[in-house]
Amino acid sequence: MFEITDTQKIGVGLAGFGISFLFLGVLLFFDKGLLAIGDMLFISGLACVIGPRRTINFFFQRHKMKASASFLGGVIVVLMGWPLVGMILETYGFVLLFSGFLPVAINFLRRVPLLGTVLNMPGLSRILNIIAGDSNRTTV
């Protein structure tokens, strides 16, 4: 087991509230205020969970510069007042940044009892197999 610090617990809460505010902002027809608050909470929560130095190293790796520029550019565009364009940029950058983590997350969620049943339904399962890759394939 590893120890979770209080700062990491706060970071998880901040990131969770950030995702909630982003979701509400999208539901309420791209409300600028909610999206801006959600962006700030998510980024600060990520920094609290993995630490400021590792956050900067994560965003500014050489092979992730395009994804980071898109994600952070989308945050700036949302803050400037163009929420729809900003969220499109953010979504593109988010998918590029976290695409390596998506197969792990999807395969984990498939093992959750109730959610796994939904995710293994025929139509949704085919889409998730494309995103996560074939689970029968071994990677070396």
Legacy VTK file of the C-alpha trace (Angstrom):
# vtk DataFile Version 3.0
C-alpha trace
ASCII
DATASET POLYDATA
POINTS 140 float
0.000 0.000 0.000
1.047 3.550 -0.495
0.212 6.582 1.597
-2.164 9.214 0.227
-1.384 12.677 1.534
-3.946 15.300 2.458
-2.900 17.392 -0.544
-3.660 14.483 -2.858
-7.070 14.023 -1.238
-7.816 17.712 -1.777
-6.586 17.372 -5.369
-8.987 14.517 -6.066
-11.824 16.652 -4.708
-10.781 19.652 -6.802
-10.491 17.548 -9.957
-13.882 15.950 -9.248
-15.519 19.342 -8.761
-13.772 20.545 -11.922
-15.200 17.701 -13.979
-18.634 18.344 -12.426
-18.493 22.046 -13.308
-17.373 21.216 -16.849
-20.246 18.759 -17.211
-22.742 21.322 -15.912
-21.271 23.997 -18.182
-21.778 21.792 -21.216
-25.309 20.830 -20.116
-26.237 24.481 -19.680
-25.362 25.288 -23.293
-21.666 26.063 -22.816
-21.969 28.509 -19.945
-18.716 30.498 -19.888
-18.546 30.872 -16.126
-19.059 27.210 -15.274
-16.601 26.070 -17.919
-13.935 28.510 -16.724
-14.366 27.439 -13.088
-14.303 23.771 -14.135
-11.083 24.257 -16.093
-9.336 25.982 -13.212
-10.494 23.401 -10.657
-9.465 20.461 -12.859
-5.978 21.810 -13.556
-5.382 22.765 -9.921
-6.666 19.359 -8.789
-4.300 17.609 -11.179
-1.421 19.689 -9.817
-2.347 18.756 -6.239
-2.636 15.051 -6.998
0.629 14.531 -8.873
2.521 17.615 -7.706
3.372 20.880 -9.456
6.695 19.718 -10.914
5.273 16.482 -12.319
2.291 18.402 -13.721
4.596 20.750 -15.604
6.689 17.791 -16.801
3.504 16.007 -17.940
2.215 18.929 -19.997
5.537 19.996 -21.487
7.007 16.718 -22.691
8.400 16.984 -26.203
6.031 14.412 -27.726
2.979 15.963 -26.025
3.503 19.581 -27.086
0.726 19.515 -29.707
-1.738 18.029 -27.225
-0.710 20.417 -24.443
-0.949 23.445 -26.727
-4.419 22.374 -27.809
-5.640 21.695 -24.256
-4.178 24.817 -22.662
-5.132 26.904 -25.699
-8.699 25.682 -25.283
-8.639 26.772 -21.630
-7.450 30.235 -22.676
-10.123 30.476 -25.394
-12.813 29.532 -22.838
-11.487 32.172 -20.444
-11.553 34.738 -23.273
-15.263 34.076 -23.785
-15.622 31.623 -26.681
-16.764 28.493 -24.861
-17.764 26.292 -27.823
-14.487 26.739 -29.705
-12.524 26.401 -26.472
-14.219 23.163 -25.480
-13.576 21.664 -28.919
-9.873 22.505 -28.559
-9.803 21.217 -24.989
-11.482 17.947 -25.905
-9.030 17.347 -28.739
-6.084 18.102 -26.461
-7.512 15.996 -23.616
-7.937 12.968 -25.863
-4.382 13.341 -27.165
-2.928 13.866 -23.681
-4.707 11.012 -21.962
-5.039 8.552 -24.857
-2.409 6.293 -23.303
-4.459 6.067 -20.116
-7.837 5.395 -21.779
-7.335 1.647 -22.440
-6.349 1.069 -18.809
-9.344 3.067 -17.538
-11.820 1.354 -19.858
-10.600 -2.134 -18.970
-10.802 -1.244 -15.274
-14.359 0.097 -15.652
-15.385 -3.087 -17.430
-14.596 -5.006 -14.235
-16.848 -2.856 -12.047
-19.947 -5.003 -11.348
-22.888 -2.885 -12.548
-20.998 -0.604 -14.919
-19.217 -3.557 -16.514
-22.541 -5.035 -17.592
-23.453 -1.803 -19.371
-20.018 -1.390 -20.965
-20.072 -4.971 -22.282
-23.331 -4.489 -24.205
-22.891 -5.336 -27.899
-22.960 -1.863 -29.502
-21.076 -0.057 -26.769
-18.585 -2.878 -26.400
-17.587 -2.616 -30.060
-16.919 1.133 -29.728
-14.945 0.639 -26.517
-12.904 -2.137 -28.137
-11.836 0.331 -30.815
-10.872 2.920 -28.186
-9.228 0.525 -25.723
-7.769 -1.890 -28.218
-8.325 -5.624 -28.245
-8.063 -7.026 -24.724
-6.887 -10.390 -26.099
-3.866 -8.778 -27.726
-0.659 -8.805 -25.721
1.688 -5.857 -25.831
5.407 -6.222 -25.399
LINES 1 141
140 0 1 2 3 4 5 6 7 8 9 10 11 12 13 14 15 16 17 18 19 20 21 22 23 24 25 26 27 28 29 30 31 32 33 34 35 36 37 38 39 40 41 42 43 44 45 46 47 48 49 50 51 52 53 54 55 56 57 58 59 60 61 62 63 64 65 66 67 68 69 70 71 72 73 74 75 76 77 78 79 80 81 82 83 84 85 86 87 88 89 90 91 92 93 94 95 96 97 98 99 100 101 102 103 104 105 106 107 108 109 110 111 112 113 114 115 116 117 118 119 120 121 122 123 124 125 126 127 128 129 130 131 132 133 134 135 136 137 138 139
